[in-house]
Amino acid sequence: MTAIPEKKRSFHGVNRLRVSDFVIAFVILLLSLTCIVPFLHIAAKSVSSNTAVMSKQVYLLPKGLNVDAYVSIFKDGQLTHSMLYTVWMTFLFTLIGMVITILAAYPLARRELKGRSLIAFILMFTMYFSAGLIPEYLLYKDLHLINTMWVLVLPLSFSPYNMLIMRSFIRATIPDSLYEAANLDGADHFQILVRIVLPLSKPILATLALFYAVGRWNAYADAKYYITTKALQPLQYLLSNMVLNSGQDAVSLSEAAAVESTPEVLQAAVVMFATLPIMMIYPFVQKYFVQGTMIGAVKG
């Protein structure tokens, strides 16, 4: 018999589709639609006319194109200030969190560190047990962090879970031979970290940076507990208040905004306004999410 060429056999295996493949594709499609359809619905409402939204005629496509809600948002000083403030706070939070995570993960990934298992256990312990909200509030008050930006940045800037991901990545990716070669060349730990570990850890660094940024950008509960000054309230906190007050006749915007949109249209526009920064960043680093999640499943 004539042997089938290797290339033809590989194509034959790829073209063979089973029923399970269609079932999996259908399930993935349904899961994707649960994320896409609500987003399209909100986007359509944000640029639709007030009459169409009030009469429940808007589903996935806008009706009666109207951008007055976005004009009101950009005229409102509080929302624009909160957007810029939240971007700056998220940047600081991500930067500090990445520095702390790297400085914690690198020594815990080195085998010569004595007591590394105990240190890792103590750090992991904080993932499951905490003092509670009231002791935390009293501690932040004694540290004079209440009603400051740092109460939203410093307490959560270190994530034990992210540290575990970083440590597992370093231990699984960087062999001991590189450390030994660097030691023979006279490199110290700081030089090894900067010149060897970090350049080889770009995928996981991008993943963790996105984890930190998205987590801080979407958080608003801590601002509800520790912030009462309007100038220090993040954008998501204002959005949360707006959604909770959806049954009221008006939405809290400054008089200078000259709001002509209904609360429902304005809420949809604010949701889109708050989502745009993450939407602009996410596509560029989304491919690292799968790799970072898989690395996180490796317990070293």
N, C-alpha and C positions, 0 to 999 in steps of 0.2 A: 504493500500500500504506500501511496505517496504521502510523505509527512506534510502536515499543514504548517506553513510558515509561522514563525513566532508572532509576527505582526498581525496576521489574520486571526490567529487564535486569541490574541488580546482584544481585538475589536469585536470578535464574536462573544467574548465574555461580557464586554461593556454593553452590547446591544441587547443582551438577554434581560428582559424586564419581568419581574414577578408581581403577583398581586400585592404582596406585602410592600413593594416599592410604591405602588399607587396609594395604598392606605397611609403609609408614612408621609408621602407628599401631601395627601389630603389633610392629614392632621396638622402638619406644619403650616399649610395654607390657612386653616382655621385659626391657629394660634397667631399667625401674622395679622390676620384680619381683625382679631380682637385688639391689637395695638394700633393698627392703621386706621380703621373705621372711626373710632372715637376722635382721633386726631383730625381726620378730614372733616368730621362733623363740626368740631370746634372752630377749625379754620374757616369753614364755609359760613358759620354764624357770625364770625368776627367781621366779615366784609359784606354782609347782607343787609338789606333794608330793615328798619325797625318793624314795619308792618308784616313783612314775611316771617320774621323771627317770632313775633308775638302771635301770629296765626298758625305757628307750627308747620310752616311749609318748607323749611330748610332742612335738608338731610345731609347729602354729601357734596352738593354743588350750591354755590351762592346764588341768591335771587335778589335782584335789585341792588347792583353793586354800590356799596357805600363804605367809605373809609373814615367816616366822622369819628368813630371810636378810637382809631389810631391817632387821629389829629388831637383828640382830647387827651390821650395818654402823653403825647410828646409836649403838649402845652402844660400839663400838670407837673409842677415842680417836685412834688413828693415822689412820684413814681420814677421819674428820670433820675433824681438823686439817689433813690433806693437802688435802682439798677446799677449805677456806677459804684455805689458803696458796696453792693453785694459782689460785684466783679472783683473789686480790690480785696475785700475780705476773703473771698474764695481763693484768690491768688496767694495771699499770705498763708492761709490755712494749708493749702496744698504744698507750698514751699517748705514750711516748717514741718509738716507731717512727713514729707519725703526725706528731709535731712535726718529727723529723729529715727525714722524707720531704717534708713541705710546704716546709720551709726549703731543701731541695735542689732540688725540682722547680720552684719559682717562678722563681728566677734563671735556671735552665737553659731555661726557656720564653720568656724575654725575649730578643728579637733583639739588643738593644744590648749584651748581655754578650759581651765579647771572650774568645775561647778556649773558648766553651761546648761546642763539638764535642769538643775535646780532653778537657775535664773529664768530659763524658758518656762518652767512650770509656774513660777510666781507671776510672770507676765501673762500667761494664759489664764491664770486664776481670775484675773480681772475681767475676762470676757463673760464669765458666768455669775460673778458675785460683785455687788457694789454696795455702798453704804446707804443709798437711797436718796431721794430728792431733797428732803429737808436738811440732812447733814451736808449735802453738796451746796445747797443755797447758803447755809451758815458759813461754810468754808470760803466760798467765793465772796461773801460779804466781808469776812475778816481780811481777805486779801485785797479788798477794795476793787474787785472786778465787776461788781454789779453796775449795770448801765455804762459799760465800756465795750468797745469792740472786741477786746481780748477775752471776754467771757465766752464769746462765740468761736474763738480761734484756739486758745490754748488747751482747754480741757479735753477736747476730742482730737487734738492734733496727732496723737499717737494711737494707732490701731494695732492691737496684738495680732489680729487676723492678717492684716497686711504684712506685718513683720514676719509671720510664719510663712507666708507666700514667698517673700523675698529671701528668707533663709533657706527654704527648700530649693528655690531656684539656684542660689549660689552653690549649695552643696551638690546639686544634681548636674550642674553645667560646667563648673570650673574645677578641673582636676587638681589634685594635690601637687602634681609635677610642676604646674605653673607657679605655685607658691614657693616650692623648693628652688626653682630656677631664679625667681626674683630674690629670694634670700641669699643665694650664692652671688648675685650681682650687687648685693649690699643694699637692697631696697628695704625701707621700713614699712610698717603697716599702712601708714597714710599713703605712701607712694603705691603700694600694691592695690589699695582700694581705688585710688584715682586713676591709675594707669592700666590696671588689669581688670578689676572686678566691674567697675562702672561701664567701661566701653563694651564689655561682653554681656552686660545686663540691660541693654537698651529696651528690649521688648517688655521685660517685667517692670522696668521703670515707667514706661509709658502706660502700662496697665494700671499700676498702683496710683500714678498721678491722676488718671481718669477716675479711679475709684474715689480718691480723696475729693476731687473737684465736684463730681456729681453728688456725692454724699453731702458735702457742705452746701452746695447750691440748692438742693431739695429740702434741707432741714429748716424747720421753723419752730419746733417745740421748745428748744432752749431759749429762743428769743421771746417766746411767750412767758417764760418763767423769770428770766433775768433782765429783760430790757423793757423799760417804760418810756424812754425818750424816743420820740418819733424819728429824729434824725438818725438813730442807730438801729432802726428796725429794718431787717432785710426784706427783699422783694417778696420772697415766698410767704413771709408773715403777713404782709399786706394783702397778698392774694388769698391767703387762708381766711382772713377777716372778710374779704369781699365775697367769697363763696358762702361763708356762714351767714352773711347778711343778705343773701340773695332774695329773701322774701320781702325786704323793705322796698320802699318806693324809689329810693335814690342810692347811689353809690358814692362813697366818700372820696370826692376829688375836690381840688381847690376850685374856687370860683373863677379863677383866671382860665381854667380849662374850657369853660363854656360848653359843658356837656349837653349834647343834643341826642345822644344815643340812649336806648333803654338799658336798664341794669344788666339784662341778659346778654345783650350784644357787647356791652362794655366789659363784662366779665370774660367773655370769650376772647376779646382782643387782648386783655391783660394776660390771660393764660398763654396766648401765642407770644406776646411780648416777653414773658418770663422764660419761655422755652427756647427762644432764638439763640442765645449764647451757647447753650449746650448742643443745639442742633448744628451750629457752625463748627464745633470742635469734634463732636463724636464721630462723624464719618472718617476722619483722618486717623483715628486710633482704634476704631471699632474692631479691626482685625486682630488686635492684641488681646481682646477680651477672652476669646476661647483659649488661647495659649496660657493666659494668666490663670484662668479657672482650672485648667488641667494641672498646672504646676501646683496650685493650691491644694489639689487632692493628694499630692505626694507628701507624706509625713516622714520627715527625716529625723 
